């Protein structure tokens, strides 16, 4: 042990401060985030959503925040997070596609830092606790799951394949881990739905993704989609819905995912931040932010749940956010909370490596069922 400390001290003297920070983060968080199956692939048990990367309206994004966002990205990657949910529509107005651009840019920078740190660490014998093997690198490979918006002009299967190529160009990558349909058009433009399904399957056949997925599909539509993908011999990895302590309980979607052989991804596991415990009626998001009015409507009926959430958090020595995310993990889902700075990343990572007791989960379930006004459903959700 003494020899190890001497070697570590010597290495730190040779490295830049940023390299030391990255190395310590790697050592502290190694193998912290586990893996779960998602159809034919494996993904991290905790993901990261990128909706806020480029979104000015809800999240007050500005390009000057990119360095802060990268620090968050590096932290979750070092902890073992591999699955990143994004979309070709993420980024408002002139920033459309910004999230995909940042994901590609951040991963290239992250890999460059790993290569640099690896070269410097090879000056000493750290093989006993630094895993630089090819197998380790492969298991921690970034996995981009991007969603394609069914814009009114995307009415042919070929238009979806073109959308995938454009996303890959923004990412500067050759292949997606998962190509997803952002929502279903069954309720308002049903003829388009067939073209979307064929198009997402064509993306897989063109070797532009490892598997496919859907977002905002309910259990009925998911089963229909799964049946068509089975006919096309296309594997489904994930289906994602809004899923948190503030949403109406619907275990049918979990059963439907099991039948389809895919993993449920829970987006907005913190209900846009309402479950973080940071907001109350005297402390709401800024004026002009749509979340302000939403929280004003939801908070009064959510107070008993928030009280239970804080009580459970105190019992397990965690924060309300960490308990809310862990609850979603306990339900068998992979939550994808966003992170725009290092503090948020570390907060999210504190939700893994432990599990709520069955009694705590049940207590939260009861409190969730008692919420008078649930979070509104996505307008594009279908049954």
N, C-alpha and C positions, 0 to 999 in steps of 0.2 A: 504494500500500500504506500509506503514511504517513497519507493522508487517511482510509483505512478504519479504521486504528487509533484515530485521533482520534475518529471518529464512534462507534466501538464503546465507547471509554472514556466519552464523553459520555452515551451511552445507558445504560451501567451505573450512572452516577451518578444517573440519573433513575428507575431501576427499583428495586423492592424486591429484597431478597436472594433471595427465592424465585423471583421472575421472572427474575433473572439466572441462577440455577441451571437453571431450565427452558430458558432461551434457549441457554445453553452446551451443555446436554445435546442440544438439538435440532441445534445446529451440528455437534457432535462426532459424532453418530450418524446424520446424514442419509443416507438411502438405504443404510444398512449391511445391513439385512435385505432380501433380494430377494423376488421373487414366483415362484410356480410355479402351474401349472394344477391344478385339482381339479374334474374333470368340467366343468360349464358355467361355473364361476367361477374366479377367481384368488385365492390365499391367500398369506400370507407363508410363506417357506421355513422359518421357525422359528415355532412357536406357543407358547402358554402354557397349562398345565393348571391347573385351579382346585380339584382334589380336596381340597387341604389347607385351603381357605378355608371354615371352618366345621366341620372335622373335629377333634374333641377326642381321639378314641381314638388315632389313628395319629400325628397331627401337633400335638397339644397346643394346638389353636386356642383363643383367647380374644378376645372383641370388642375388648379393649384393643389388640390387634395390628393393628387395621384401618388405622391411619395408616401403620404400617410396610409393610403390604401395598400400600397406595396408592402409596407411593414406588416400590415394585417395579413396580407397574402402569404408572406414569407413565414409568419408565425404558424398559421394553420397548416401550411405545407410541411414545415419541419415537424409538426406534431402528428403527421400521418394522414391529413385530409387530402383526398385525391379527387373526389367528385365535385365539380363546380357546375352549378346550374346557371344558364344564361339564355339569351334569346336574340334573334336578329333585330328585334324591335326595341331592345333595351338601350336607352339613351334618348333624351328628348330633342326634337327638332334637328338642329344641325349636328347634334351629338348622337344621332341614331347609329347603332352598331358599336358604340363606344365600349360597352362591357366586353364584347368579343375582342376588340383591339387590345384592351388592357390585359385580358386573360393571356393572350399570346405573348404580349410584351413582358408581362410579369414572369411567366414561366421561363422564357429565354434568359432573363436576368437571373432568376433563381438558379437555373442550371449552371450559368457561368460562375456564380458565386460558389456553388458546390464544387465545381471543377477547380477553382482557385484555392479553396480551402483544402481540398483533397491533396493538391500538390504540396501545399505547405505542411499538412499533417504528416505526409510521407517522410518528412525529415526525421521523424521520430517513430518509434515502434508503438503505435496506438491500436494495433490490430485487435487487442483484447476487448476494446470497448467502442471502437468506431467501425461500423459496418459499411464499407465502401464497395461491397460486392455488386456485380451486375444483377444478381437476383434481387438484392435489396432495392436497387434503383428501379427495376422493372415493377416490383410490387408497389412502389410509391410513385408510379408514373401518373402525371396529371391526366384526369379524365374529364373532358368537356362534354356536357350534355346540353346541347343548344336546342332552342324551340323555334319553330318557323311559324310566323303569323299567317293565318289564312286570309290575307288581304283580298279584297274583292277582285283584284286583277289576277290573282293566282288561281286560275280556274282550270289549268291543265296540269297533268302529272309532271310534265317537263319543267314547268315553272318552279316546282318544288325542288327538283334536282338542281336547277340553276341557283336557287336560294342557298342550298347546301354548299355549292361551290363558292358562292360569294362569302358565306360565313367562314369557310376554310381559308379564303384569301385574307380576310380580316385577321384571322387567328395566325396566319402564316404557318399553317399545319396541313398535313396530307389527309388526315382521317379523324372523324369525330368518334368519341366513345358511344354516344347515344344521340340519334336524331329524333326530335320530338315534334309532335303537332301541338301548337300552343293552345288551341281550343277547338271545339267542334262547331261546325256550321249547321248541324242537323236542325236546330230550332228556327233558323232564319234563311238558310240557303242550302237545303238538303242535297241539291244536285251537285254542289261543289264537294261535298264530303267524300264521294266516291273517288274523285280525282285526287284528293288529298291523300287518301289511303293508298292508292296505287303509287302516288308520287313518293311517299315516305318509304314504301317497299322498294321502289326503284333506286332510292338513295342507297339502301343496303345492297342491292344487287350490283350497283356501280362501285362497290367497295369503298364508299365514302363514310361508312360508319360501322361500328361493331354490332350494334343492335338498335332497336327503335323504341319509342315510348310515346306517351300521350300526357297531356295536361288538361285539367278541368273536365275530365270525362268521369261520369258517374258509372256505377256498376253495370247498368244495362248496356250503355254504349261501349264500355270497355269490353264486354263479352262479345259484342258484334265485331269490334275491331280485332280482337284476338282471334276470332274465327277466320276472318279474312287473312290475317297475317299467317295463320297456320296453313291456309291454302297456298299462300305464296312462299311458304317455308322461310319466313322471316322471324327471327327471335325478338321477343319483347323483353326489355330490361326493366323499365320503370313506368309507373303511372303516378302522377302527382296531383294532389288536391290541397286546398287550404285546410289545414288540420292543426288545431290547437285546443287549449282548454276553453277558448271562447267560441269555438264553432259547434254547430249542432252535431251530436254524436251520430255517426253513421258507420256501423261496423260492416255493413254490406260491401263497402268498397274494399275493405281488408280481405273479406272472403273472395271477392271478385278478383283481386290481385293474386290471391293464392291459386285460384282456378286458372288464371292466365299465366301463372308461373313467373310473375314479375314482382318487384319490390315497390311498396308504396312510399313515395317521397312526400314529406309533409312540409309544404311551403308556408311561410308566415307563422312559424311555430310560436312566435311571441306576439302575434296579432298586431303587427306593425309597431311594436314597442309597448303596447298597452300592458302586457304581462310582465314588463321589466321592473315594475314597481317605481319607476321614475316619474310617473305622471299622476296627477289628481286634478280635480276641478279648478284648483288654484294654480296649477302648473301644467299648462297645455302646450302643444306644439305652437309655433309662431303663427301670428295672424296671416291669413292667406294660404296656409298649408291645409289641404283637404282633411288631414288627420285631426285638425283642431276641432272641427264640428263633429266628426265621427266620434272622437273620444268623449266629447261633451255629452253625446247621446248614450254611449255605451257604459261609461264609468259608474253612474248611479246604480245600475242593475248588476254591476260586476263587483261591487264592494265586498260582499261576503266571500266570493271566490278569491279576490286579491288578499283578503285577510287570511284565508286558509293557506294560500300560496306562501305568504310571508311566514306563517306559523310553521309550516313544513320546512321551509328554507332554514329557519332558525334551528329546528330540530336536527337537521342533517349538516348544519354549518356550511350552507351554500347560499347563493343569492336566488331571488325569485326567478330570474331569467334562467339560471342553471337548472332549477327544479322543473320549470316549464318545458325546457328542451329535453331533459332526461325523461320526463313523463312521456313525451312523444317517442323517445327511443324505446321505452318500456312497452309501448303499444306495438312494437315491431316495425316502426317506420324509420326512415332516415331523414331527420330534420335538416333543413338547409337555411339556417339563420344567416343573415348578411353580416358583414364586418367591414367598416370603413376606416378603422384605425386600430392600433395595436391593443388598446384597452378593450375594445369590443371583441377582438379576436381572442384575447386571453379569457374574457368572460365566457364566450361560447365554449372554449376548450375545457373550461371548468365543469362542463356538463357531462363529460365522459370520464371513464375510469372508475365508475361507481354506479350503483343502481338504487333507485327508490325501493323501499319494501312494498310488498303487496298491499299492506294496510295503508301505506301512504298514497299509493296509486288509487286505491278505492276511495280514500278520503277526498282526493282531488276530483275523482270522477263524480262523486256526490255533489261537491261544490260546483263543479262545471254544469251539471244537470240543472242546478238551481238558478243559473244565471237567467235573469228576466228577459234581457234582450241580447240575443246572440250576435256575433259578428255577421255582417251581411255577406251573402254568398257572392262569388264572382259572377258578374252578369253573363259570362259566357259558359258557365257551368251547365252541364246537361245531366239527365238521369241515367 
